[in-house]
Amino acid sequence: MQEILTVITYLVVWLICKEVVGIQSGLITLVVSLGAAVSVYVIFAVKWYEDRKNDDK
């Protein structure tokens, strides 16, 4: 689930950068899209870790 949401985030942000914002540079679009995707992945990993930590108590 986490990986699927990461891929969807990457694609959505890529399309937003290209179509809505109009960024022409592929490198900037790549960096922004990957940054958003990695951020979503890390947020879900932290949430999963905290939930698992709370379940152990």
Buried (B, 14 or more C-beta within 10 A) or exposed (E): EEEEBBEEBBEEBBEBBBEEEEBEEEEEBEEBBBEBBEEBBEEBEEEEEEEEEEEEE
